[in-house]
Structures are given as structure tokens and as C-alpha cells.
Amino acid sequence: IITNSHVVQGCRRIQVRVAPASSELPGRSSILPPEGKTFTAQVIGADRETDLAVLKIDARNLPHLQFGDSESLRQGQLVLAVGTPLGLEGSVSMGVVSAVARQLKPDDTVVYIQTDAPINPGNSGGPLVDDAGRMIGINTLILTQSGGSEGIGFAIPSHIVKNVYDQLRKDG
């Protein structure tokens, strides 16, 4: 599991809730989301420069998103930001890619995908998804004067996420 390092920094105990697979819900008719299973997670490694962390839970064959190609993103492309803004689990917002390879300062070593998809506190660590359902970034931060979404959100591109993920899994 990959998330932002600032989400897990300083935590004593980390729990991850995994929604059940649709095959585990035969004949379900309720509109309320199922509870899912909760697992205790362990931090495998964290990289503060990119603000990414890898977690491990004791489970196998979990549903997951495929990595998309953030290198092929274009300005104006539709994206979805998934997360838990302000504690509201499983929220999805839609927007466009405002800029690719955005640096917040001229000498920054990390580049971001900028999006106008509403990202609020609690979206950090959730995926930014393309129109094919592939993870093309990890929602990381917002620029705001009000404390909420003002349409200037940033995600770490999937090509950076994949590289850091592979390194953290290998070397911690």
C-alpha cells in the first residue's frame, strides 16, 4: 500500500480498512457501503523528499489500481481525485489536469501534477485516477488561503510513485 509519508508520520498504530471485493457481496441490495476488513499496517519505508510511504498489511490478493502513465498526461485531461476529505470516506471529485511537471519553487527537485479536481484535507495519500481507472498520481497537497480546496491541488506523478515504491519495497 502506498500513501503519503506525512499521513503516517508519528503514528503509533496504523489501521487500513479494505472494502470487500464485489464477489464477496452476492445479492447485496443496500445502498450503504459494506464495512470491509480492518488490518494493522506496518510502515515498510518512507521517503520525505517525495512525501511517499509504503505500508504492509497481512493480506493477499487484494483489489488494486493499475499504475497509469503520468508521462503521457496532457493539460486538460479529465482526472478523478479519490480520498477521505474531512473524514468523508470514499469520496471522488472530478477535474482536469491544470499542469504537468509543476514545480512549486524553481529549485524544487520534485515535480507534481496540478489539478483543479477538489482536493481537501484528508485526500492526501489517495489516488489521482485517469479516465481509464488507472492511478496516475498520489494526491499530496493543496495551495489554499482558506484551508479548503481552491482548485489548486497537487499529486505526485505515477512514474515517481512507482520508482519510490520499488525502492522502498526493496530497501526499506
Secondary structure, 3 states (H helix, E strand, C coil): CEECHHHHCCCCCEEEEECCCHHHCCCCCCCCCCCCEEEEEEEEEEECCCCEEEEECCCCCCCCCCECCHHHCCCCCEEEEEECHHHCCCEEEEEEEEEEEECCCCCCCCCEEEECCCCCCCCCCCEEECCCCCEEEEEEEECCCCCCCCCCEEEEEHHHHHHHHHHHHHHC
